[in-house]
Amino acid sequence: MNSITRRAFLATSAASTIALRSPFVSAQSAIPGKLLLVGTQTGATSKGVYAYGFDSVSGELKKVGLAAAAANPTFLIMTPDRKTVIVANELEEFGGQRSGAVSTFSLDPATGTMTQLSQQASKGGSPCHVTTDQTGASVFAANYSGGSAISFKLEGDRHLSDPVSFEQYTGHGPNAERQEAPHAHRVTVSPDNKYLLVNDLGLDLIHVYALDAATGKLTPADTPAWKAPAGVGPRTLHFHPNGKFAYCVTEMGCQIIVLKWDADTATLTTGQILKLPTQPHPGEVTGCDIVLDKTARFGYYINRGDDFIATIAVSADGSRLTFQRRSSCGGKIPRHLTLDPTERFLLVANQASDNIAVFPRDVTSGQLSEIGKSYPLSKPQCLLFPRG
């Protein structure tokens, strides 16, 4: 299943009321090991967010149960204080309008049970990414099919406010099949908490907004949006810990673009373009995402269609990436990846093969084992260790 059929699948998903508490994990007394939450595409088998216990010594993953019933919870984050889970409900219709939703949940870390606190329409179809500002006071979402971005305040009772700012994009890119319209795919707050950057896969742009963190209000920055090479589709963005560089994974072209960030002028400048090696493949091959280890010495990139992980070395100043090796992602169509809290394992959510793959990692060399373990789950989308 490629990204196009995924969107078609989501378009047929009806909005549903999210249960206030999942009955499946409430009887559990403790999570075995580190708590892992997994968001899924919901349908005949997957019902929402699932709780797992992860053993950071053996790499074993034990399914606990359904943490919360939810409609297409395809992306999850924790607020900076680690008290609230924020969920993107990637729907085409919600509340009788063409919209997805954003939800907040409290979390019982002892049992993995999530309880819904609030929910708001995202005012655009298929919200595929959510984030907060650096303090957790404001929440942002990217609407993929809606081609828009939205902001909310997170109020004292952990409820989402009514929308504060809404940005609708127009136009198209040169790829008639994938860029027929704007497709917001990522919302990223700058390290200094002064700007919000919105990756627009459909327009080959990263829009930049001045952020009032106290109110969640967005104002177009004085500097123009960053323009990607035509047709590559800037999909995701991750800042280096030093705040001087960011890494953009493109949907098309199988590459990572290193961007220099000038915090004084809110400007992104294109630096290195690292093209990653693919193998002959009959279908579409598309970039997905990247994760860095805590020291930012190594990064791990996943590709769909060709279905591989690329291990990447990061220069000391963050300005250069060096491809090291390819390895299997342990399944088909990887959607997300994360390192466990000890960084001794890399986990990959593989959508089309319905599994989570776990690979041992050498923390000194950064290299991944060729042999991993596989755990079944229907349409996994996002992996979150809520306690860090």
Secondary structure as GFF3:
##gff-version 3
##sequence-region A 1 388
A	DSSP	alpha_helix	3	11	.	.	.	ID=ss1
A	DSSP	beta_strand	34	40	.	.	.	ID=ss2
A	DSSP	beta_strand	48	54	.	.	.	ID=ss3
A	DSSP	beta_strand	61	69	.	.	.	ID=ss4
A	DSSP	beta_strand	73	78	.	.	.	ID=ss5
A	DSSP	beta_strand	84	89	.	.	.	ID=ss6
A	DSSP	beta_strand	101	108	.	.	.	ID=ss7
A	DSSP	beta_strand	113	121	.	.	.	ID=ss8
A	DSSP	beta_strand	127	132	.	.	.	ID=ss9
A	DSSP	beta_strand	138	143	.	.	.	ID=ss10
A	DSSP	beta_strand	148	153	.	.	.	ID=ss11
A	DSSP	beta_strand	165	168	.	.	.	ID=ss12
A	DSSP	beta_strand	184	189	.	.	.	ID=ss13
A	DSSP	beta_strand	195	200	.	.	.	ID=ss14
A	DSSP	beta_strand	205	212	.	.	.	ID=ss15
A	DSSP	beta_strand	217	220	.	.	.	ID=ss16
A	DSSP	beta_strand	226	227	.	.	.	ID=ss17
A	DSSP	beta_strand	234	239	.	.	.	ID=ss18
A	DSSP	beta_strand	245	250	.	.	.	ID=ss19
A	DSSP	beta_strand	255	262	.	.	.	ID=ss20
A	DSSP	beta_strand	267	275	.	.	.	ID=ss21
A	DSSP	beta_strand	286	292	.	.	.	ID=ss22
A	DSSP	beta_strand	298	304	.	.	.	ID=ss23
A	DSSP	beta_strand	308	314	.	.	.	ID=ss24
A	DSSP	beta_strand	321	328	.	.	.	ID=ss25
A	DSSP	beta_strand	334	339	.	.	.	ID=ss26
A	DSSP	beta_strand	345	350	.	.	.	ID=ss27
A	DSSP	beta_strand	355	360	.	.	.	ID=ss28
A	DSSP	beta_strand	373	376	.	.	.	ID=ss29
A	DSSP	beta_strand	380	384	.	.	.	ID=ss30
###
